[in-house]
Amino acid sequence: MPYTFTDDDKVKGNWFKFENVGDKIQGTFVGKRQVMNQLSGQNQWIYEIMTEENDYWNVGGKPAVDEQMRRISLGQIVEFRFIEERPSKKIGMNAAKIIGVYTNK
């Protein structure tokens, strides 16, 4: 007999949110993909991280993060860290969140 799925059964993506300076996520870099960012209308890289607890998290890229991630290989341990917030160069826009990428050598 087929199972009847409900909203409680829906598999949700884990998106890591950088809310406060010092927020960070560390784990194994296990994948990346490009998706259309609905706000900007442009492609954005999404990086998938597996933590020590075997939880999978998505981290959205942006130009500075993408540049740093070019030097990271699949399987490497990586940490994304919210370093600082800078005022936006465009009036009315949110402050820029500066994210640093760290890895084992």
Helices and strands as residue ranges (DSSP letters): G 7-9, E 24-36, E 43-50, E 56-60, H 63-69, E 77-86, E 96-103
